[in-house]
Amino acid sequence: MKSKKTKKADLENKRGIFFQIGLIAVLGIVLLAFEWTNTEERVASLGELGDMEIEEEIIPITRQEEIKPPPPPPPQAVEVINIVEDDTEIEEELEIEDTEIEEDTEVEIVEIEEEEEVDEILPFAIIEDKPGFPGGDAELFKYLQSSIQYPVIARENNIEGRVFVSFVIGKDGSVTDVKILRGVDPYLDKEAERVVKAMPKWKPGKQRGKPVKVQYQIPINFRLN
């Protein structure tokens, strides 16, 4: 009778696997041999470093350049002053006239004309001693309020506004050269001009202690109650 083997116990089926395992083992042994030779060569090559000759670096010797002193300045020419005796006689003599004034000498008197003072009108901003209304600004306000008479035509037409009036305060405090700088209505402008012209004399302005003419301006409001 022939003995029966199972397929799992039959080694013929695993021949290919064993062959591959053998090839892998042989390949590993060959690679190990190559690696072994490489390490020996590396160790040998490292040992050759001791036999290398190291060249010594030669440092060049430098010398500091000698600083030459600057050349001496050229000799300066010295002026020689020759003193010459002056024996030349002066023929012309200096004549000195007598300038004493005798009693009979006539003296011409020249009259010096005094310069006329310029009657200049100065602006209010630069005056040292400012001009002022008698009693101050409060009295000026009372004067305008009591003196202004609202024109009937302007009242009927409901005309209101502010009129700017310019005038000059003279050296004696009088009010002159009254002008309307900016008006609203001819009737209101005329009333503002009348009230300003009727002002009493102001305290005059002074510059350096002397009375001067001063330019001044005030606004006058016209309003209906």
C-alpha positions as CSV (number, residue, x, y, z in Angstrom):
1,M,0.0,0.0,0.0
2,K,1.2,3.5,-0.8
3,S,1.3,6.0,2.0
4,K,-0.9,9.0,1.4
5,K,0.3,12.4,2.2
6,T,-1.7,15.4,2.7
7,K,-1.1,18.5,0.6
8,K,-0.1,20.5,3.6
9,A,2.6,17.9,4.6
10,D,4.0,17.8,1.0
11,L,7.3,19.8,0.8
12,E,7.3,19.9,-2.9
13,N,4.7,22.6,-2.9
14,K,7.0,24.8,-0.8
15,R,10.1,24.5,-2.9
16,G,9.7,27.9,-4.4
17,I,9.5,29.6,-1.0
18,F,12.6,27.8,0.3
19,F,14.5,28.8,-2.9
20,Q,13.6,32.5,-2.3
21,I,14.6,32.3,1.3
22,G,17.9,30.9,0.3
23,L,18.5,33.6,-2.3
24,I,17.7,36.3,0.3
25,A,20.1,34.7,2.8
26,V,22.9,34.6,0.2
27,L,22.3,38.2,-0.8
28,G,22.4,39.3,2.8
29,I,25.8,37.5,3.3
30,V,27.2,39.2,0.2
31,L,26.1,42.7,1.3
32,L,27.5,42.1,4.8
33,A,30.9,41.2,3.2
34,F,30.9,44.4,1.1
35,E,30.1,46.5,4.2
36,W,32.9,44.8,6.1
37,T,35.5,45.7,3.5
38,N,34.2,49.4,3.3
39,T,34.6,49.9,7.1
40,E,38.2,48.5,6.9
41,E,39.0,51.0,4.1
42,R,37.6,53.9,6.1
43,V,39.5,53.0,9.2
44,A,42.7,52.7,7.1
45,S,42.0,56.0,5.4
46,L,41.6,57.8,8.8
47,G,44.9,56.4,9.9
48,E,46.7,58.1,7.0
49,L,45.9,61.6,8.4
50,G,48.9,61.4,10.7
51,D,51.3,61.2,7.7
52,M,50.0,64.5,6.1
53,E,52.3,67.4,6.2
54,I,50.7,70.7,7.3
55,E,52.1,73.7,5.7
56,E,52.9,76.5,8.1
57,E,51.4,79.9,7.3
58,I,54.1,82.5,6.8
59,I,53.1,85.9,8.2
60,P,54.7,88.7,6.2
61,I,56.7,91.2,8.2
62,T,55.4,94.7,7.7
63,R,57.2,97.9,8.6
64,Q,55.6,101.2,9.5
65,E,56.4,103.9,7.0
66,E,58.4,106.7,8.3
67,I,56.6,110.0,8.4
68,K,58.8,112.7,7.0
69,P,58.6,116.1,8.6
70,P,57.2,118.9,6.4
71,P,59.7,121.0,4.6
72,P,60.7,124.3,6.3
73,P,58.9,127.4,5.1
74,P,60.7,129.5,2.6
75,P,62.6,132.4,4.0
76,Q,60.6,135.6,4.1
77,A,61.9,138.8,2.7
78,V,62.6,141.3,5.3
79,E,62.0,144.9,4.4
80,V,64.9,147.1,5.0
81,I,63.9,150.6,6.1
82,N,66.4,153.2,5.0
83,I,66.4,156.3,7.1
84,V,67.3,159.3,4.9
85,E,68.1,162.6,6.4
86,D,65.7,165.3,5.1
87,D,67.7,168.4,4.6
88,T,65.3,169.9,2.1
89,E,64.2,173.3,3.1
90,I,60.5,174.2,2.9
91,E,60.1,177.4,1.0
92,E,56.3,177.8,1.6
93,E,55.4,178.7,5.1
94,L,52.1,178.1,6.7
95,E,50.2,181.4,7.3
96,I,47.9,181.5,10.3
97,E,45.3,184.1,10.1
98,D,43.9,185.9,13.1
99,T,40.3,184.8,13.7
100,E,39.6,187.1,16.7
101,I,36.4,189.0,16.4
102,E,36.7,192.7,16.8
103,E,34.0,195.0,18.0
104,D,33.4,196.5,14.5
105,T,33.0,193.0,12.9
106,E,29.5,192.5,11.6
107,V,28.0,189.1,12.4
108,E,25.3,187.8,10.1
109,I,22.5,186.2,11.9
110,V,20.7,183.4,10.0
111,E,17.2,182.7,11.2
112,I,16.3,179.0,11.4
113,E,12.7,178.3,10.3
114,E,10.9,176.0,12.7
115,E,9.4,173.0,11.0
116,E,5.6,173.1,11.0
117,E,4.0,170.2,12.9
118,V,2.1,167.9,10.6
119,D,-1.6,167.8,11.6
120,E,-1.9,164.1,11.2
121,I,-4.9,162.0,12.1
122,L,-3.9,158.9,14.1
123,P,-5.8,155.7,14.4
124,F,-7.4,154.9,17.7
125,A,-5.4,151.6,18.2
126,I,-1.9,153.3,18.4
127,I,-2.8,156.2,20.7
128,E,-1.0,156.1,24.0
129,D,-3.7,158.1,25.9
130,K,-7.0,157.2,24.4
131,P,-9.8,159.7,23.9
132,G,-13.1,159.2,25.7
133,F,-16.7,160.3,25.9
134,P,-17.5,162.4,29.0
135,G,-18.5,159.9,31.7
136,G,-17.2,156.9,29.8
137,D,-18.9,154.3,27.5
138,A,-22.0,154.0,29.7
139,E,-22.8,157.7,29.3
140,L,-22.2,157.4,25.5
141,F,-24.8,154.6,25.4
142,K,-27.3,156.7,27.3
143,Y,-26.7,159.7,25.1
144,L,-27.3,157.7,21.9
145,Q,-30.4,156.0,23.4
146,S,-32.0,159.3,24.5
147,S,-31.0,161.4,21.4
148,I,-32.0,159.1,18.5
149,Q,-35.4,159.8,17.0
150,Y,-36.5,156.8,14.9
151,P,-37.5,158.1,11.5
152,V,-41.3,157.7,10.9
153,I,-40.9,156.4,7.3
154,A,-38.4,153.7,8.5
155,R,-40.8,152.8,11.4
156,E,-43.7,152.4,9.0
157,N,-41.7,150.2,6.7
158,N,-40.2,148.1,9.6
159,I,-36.7,149.0,8.6
160,E,-34.0,148.0,11.2
161,G,-30.2,147.6,11.1
162,R,-26.9,148.8,12.4
163,V,-25.2,151.9,11.0
164,F,-21.4,152.3,11.3
165,V,-20.3,156.0,11.7
166,S,-16.8,157.3,11.5
167,F,-15.6,160.6,12.9
168,V,-12.5,162.5,14.0
169,I,-11.9,163.7,17.6
170,G,-9.9,166.9,17.4
171,K,-7.2,168.2,19.6
172,D,-9.8,170.1,21.6
173,G,-12.2,167.1,21.8
174,S,-14.6,168.4,19.2
175,V,-16.2,165.9,16.8
176,T,-15.6,166.6,13.1
177,D,-15.5,164.8,9.7
178,V,-18.6,162.6,10.4
179,K,-19.0,159.9,7.7
180,I,-21.2,156.8,7.2
181,L,-19.0,153.8,6.7
182,R,-21.8,151.3,6.3
183,G,-25.4,152.3,6.1
184,V,-28.8,150.5,6.2
185,D,-31.3,153.0,4.9
186,P,-31.0,156.7,3.9
187,Y,-33.3,157.9,6.7
188,L,-31.5,155.8,9.4
189,D,-28.1,156.9,8.1
190,K,-29.1,160.5,8.2
191,E,-30.4,160.2,11.8
192,A,-27.2,158.5,12.9
193,E,-25.1,161.2,11.3
194,R,-27.1,163.9,13.0
195,V,-26.8,162.4,16.5
196,V,-23.0,162.0,16.2
197,K,-22.5,165.6,15.0
198,A,-24.5,166.8,18.0
199,M,-22.2,165.0,20.5
200,P,-20.5,167.0,23.3
201,K,-16.8,167.4,23.3
202,W,-14.7,164.3,24.1
203,K,-11.6,164.0,26.2
204,P,-8.9,164.4,23.5
205,G,-6.4,161.7,22.8
206,K,-2.7,162.3,23.5
207,Q,0.5,161.0,22.0
208,R,3.8,161.6,23.9
209,G,1.9,164.0,26.1
210,K,0.6,166.2,23.3
211,P,-3.1,166.3,22.1
212,V,-3.6,164.8,18.7
213,K,-6.4,164.1,16.3
214,V,-7.8,160.6,16.5
215,Q,-9.9,158.6,14.1
216,Y,-12.9,156.9,15.8
217,Q,-15.9,154.9,14.8
218,I,-19.0,153.6,16.6
219,P,-22.0,151.3,15.5
220,I,-25.5,152.6,16.1
221,N,-28.3,150.0,16.3
222,F,-31.9,150.8,15.1
223,R,-34.5,148.4,16.5
224,L,-38.2,148.5,16.6
225,N,-39.9,147.5,19.9
